């Protein structure tokens, strides 16, 4: 098999045809180009632009951005529950259904919309650059914001089915909590004092999410389960890396300072 045949096989033949007409799904270079532009702005263009400028406040923009994230992630959770999660669809190994029934097509469109929200997430890092909050742009932050759209893109193109939507459901539920915290924190003053004890719990919630999703994804390798394994491997590897990075952040930010004070 030469390169052209290999490309045709993996990009066209192996992909779900129901996805082929949607934006971002028609070319293999659109999302990588977006992520390359993102990294170029964050690591080079943005800092150079801000070098001799005062940081922008962007307080109103941040509030509306957090509201948008809460609304869009809550919408995804609601829509996935409406297609049958926790009533007709269980967390155990469900068969993959690629038919074009209304419910299955709804899953397809929800997963695609979920991918869009992961691209919108990139705006957060741009805000850090414009506010000169460079300490918040860690390797963890960049890895998470680049890998998540790539994994969502892969799952959405190849396995846009109900069982593959569970990680999106859990992740969006966590994002509702996370962006609600960010929104309240953006009001400053009294709110930050009230929310400060909750801050470590946000990171713990994210780590619990990774553990739950790793356990869920491992089911694909059980003898009784016929779910697609390559995408499960990709998801598990990414979840493990995210867990390690988040745990390292939690340890250095919340655990070690307490130890030093004792």
C-alpha positions in Angstrom: 0.0 0.0 0.0 1.6 3.3 -1.1 1.1 6.6 0.7 -1.8 7.7 -1.5 -3.7 4.5 -0.9 -2.9 4.6 2.8 -4.3 8.2 3.0 -7.4 7.2 1.1 -8.0 4.2 3.3 -7.5 5.9 6.7 -8.9 9.4 5.9 -11.9 8.4 3.7 -12.7 4.6 4.0 -12.2 4.2 7.7 -14.0 7.5 8.6 -17.7 7.8 9.3 -19.4 9.1 6.1 -22.0 10.9 8.2 -19.3 13.3 9.3 -17.7 14.0 5.9 -19.9 17.1 5.1 -19.4 18.9 8.4 -16.9 21.8 8.9 -13.5 20.7 10.1 -14.1 17.2 8.9 -13.5 17.7 5.2 -9.7 18.2 5.3 -7.0 16.6 7.5 -5.1 20.0 7.7 -7.7 22.4 9.1 -7.5 21.5 12.8 -3.7 21.0 12.8 -3.5 24.5 11.1 -5.7 26.0 13.8 -3.6 24.4 16.6 -0.3 25.4 14.9 -1.6 29.0 14.7 -2.6 28.8 18.3 0.8 27.7 19.5 2.5 30.3 17.3 0.5 33.1 18.8 0.9 31.9 22.4 4.6 31.1 22.2 5.9 33.8 19.8 3.6 36.3 18.2 1.5 37.1 21.3 4.4 37.7 23.7 6.2 39.8 21.1 3.0 41.9 20.6 2.6 42.4 24.3 6.3 43.0 25.1 6.1 46.9 25.4 2.4 47.1 26.2 0.5 47.2 29.4 -1.7 44.1 30.1 -5.3 44.3 29.0 -7.9 43.9 31.7 -10.6 42.2 29.6 -12.9 41.8 32.7 -16.2 42.1 30.8 -15.0 39.8 28.0 -13.9 37.2 30.6 -17.3 37.2 32.3 -19.2 36.7 29.0 -16.7 34.1 27.9 -17.3 32.1 31.1 -21.1 32.4 30.6 -20.7 31.2 27.1 -18.7 28.2 28.3 -21.2 27.3 31.0 -24.2 27.5 28.6 -22.6 25.6 25.8 -21.2 22.8 28.0 -24.5 22.5 29.9 -26.3 22.3 26.6 -24.1 19.4 25.5 -24.8 17.6 28.8 -28.5 18.1 28.4 -28.5 17.0 24.8 -26.6 13.8 25.5 -28.9 12.9 28.3 -31.8 13.5 26.0 -30.5 10.9 23.5 -30.7 8.3 26.2 -27.7 8.4 28.5 -28.5 6.9 31.9 -31.9 5.7 30.7 -31.5 3.8 27.5 -27.7 3.9 27.3 -25.6 2.5 30.1 -21.9 3.0 31.1 -21.3 -0.6 30.3 -20.1 -1.7 26.8 -22.9 -0.6 24.5 -22.9 -1.7 20.8 -21.8 0.9 18.3 -24.7 2.0 16.0 -23.7 3.9 12.9 -27.2 4.1 11.4 -28.8 7.5 10.5 -31.7 7.4 12.8 -32.7 10.7 14.4 -31.1 9.8 17.8 -27.9 8.6 16.2 -27.6 11.6 14.0 -28.2 13.8 17.1 -25.1 12.1 18.8 -23.1 12.9 15.6 -24.0 16.6 15.7 -23.5 16.9 19.5 -20.0 15.4 19.2 -19.2 17.8 16.4 -20.5 20.7 18.5 -18.4 19.4 21.4 -15.3 19.6 19.2 -16.2 23.3 18.4 -16.3 24.1 22.1 -12.8 22.6 22.5 -11.5 24.9 19.8 -13.3 27.8 21.6 -11.3 26.8 24.7 -8.2 28.0 23.0 -9.3 31.6 23.5 -8.6 31.2 27.2 -4.8 31.0 26.6 -5.0 34.0 24.3 -6.6 36.0 27.2 -3.6 34.9 29.4 -1.2 36.4 26.8 -3.1 39.6 26.5 -3.3 40.0 30.3 0.4 39.0 30.7 -0.6 36.1 32.9 2.3 34.0 31.4 2.8 31.9 34.6 -0.6 30.3 33.8 0.6 29.1 30.4 2.3 25.9 31.6 3.1 22.8 29.7 0.0 21.2 31.4 -2.1 24.0 30.0 -0.7 23.8 26.5 -0.8 20.0 26.3 -4.4 19.9 27.5 -5.6 22.5 25.1 -3.9 21.0 22.1 -4.5 17.3 22.8 -8.1 17.6 23.7 -9.3 19.0 20.3 -7.1 16.4 18.5 -8.7 13.5 20.5 -12.2 14.9 20.0 -11.6 15.4 16.3 -10.4 11.8 15.9 -13.3 10.3 17.9 -15.8 12.6 16.1 -14.5 11.6 12.6 -14.2 7.8 13.2 -16.6 6.8 16.0 -19.4 9.4 16.4 -21.6 6.9 18.3 -23.3 7.0 21.6 -20.7 4.9 23.6 -18.0 7.3 22.4 -20.0 10.3 23.7 -19.6 9.4 27.4 -16.2 11.1 27.8 -17.7 14.3 26.2 -20.7 14.1 28.6 -18.4 13.8 31.7 -15.9 16.4 30.5 -18.7 18.9 29.7 -20.2 18.4 33.1 -16.9 19.1 34.7 -16.5 22.2 32.6 -19.8 23.5 33.8 -18.5 23.3 37.4 -15.1 24.7 36.4 -16.4 27.7 34.4 -19.0 28.5 37.1 -16.1 28.7 39.5 -14.2 31.0 37.0 -17.2 33.2 36.5 -17.8 33.7 40.2 -14.0 34.3 40.7 -14.0 37.0 38.0 -16.2 39.2 40.3 -13.2 39.4 42.7 -13.2 40.6 46.3 -15.6 38.7 48.5 -16.2 36.0 45.9 -12.5 35.0 45.7 -12.3 34.7 49.5 -15.4 32.5 49.5 -14.2 30.3 46.6 -10.5 30.0 47.6 -11.0 26.8 49.7 -12.9 25.3 46.7 -10.0 25.8 44.3 -8.1 22.5 45.1 -11.4 20.6 44.7 -11.6 21.8 41.0 -8.3 20.1 40.3 -9.4 17.0 42.2 -12.6 16.9 40.2 -10.6 17.0 37.0 -8.4 14.1 38.2 -11.4 12.0 39.2 -12.8 12.6 35.8 -9.7 11.1 34.2 -9.8 8.0 36.4 -13.5 7.5 35.6 -12.9 7.8 31.8 -9.8 5.5 31.9 -11.9 2.8 33.6 -14.7 3.4 31.0 -12.4 3.2 28.0 -10.7 0.0 29.2 -14.0 -1.8 28.6 -13.2 -1.8 24.9 -10.5 -4.5 25.5 -12.9 -6.9 27.3 -13.7 -10.1 25.4 -17.4 -9.3 25.2 -16.9 -5.8 23.9 -16.6 -5.0 20.1 -15.9 -1.3 20.4 -13.2 0.2 18.2 -9.9 -0.3 20.0 -7.5 2.2 18.3 -9.5 5.3 19.4 -9.8 3.8 22.9 -6.0 3.4 23.1 -5.6 7.0 22.0 -8.1 8.2 24.6 -6.5 6.1 27.4 -3.0 7.4 26.7 -4.1 11.0 26.6 -6.1 10.5 29.8 -3.1 9.0 31.6 -0.8 11.9 30.5 -3.4 14.4 31.6 -3.8 12.7 35.0 -0.1 12.7 35.6 0.2 16.4 34.6 -2.8 17.4 36.7 -1.5 15.4 39.7 1.9 17.1 39.4 0.2 20.5 39.4 -2.0 19.6 42.4 1.0 18.3 44.4 3.2 21.3 43.7 0.4 23.9 44.1 -1.5 22.5 47.1 0.3 19.7 48.8 4.0 20.8 49.0 3.2 24.3 50.3 1.2 22.7 53.2 4.1 20.3 54.0 6.6 23.3 54.1 4.3 25.1 56.6 4.2 22.1 58.9 
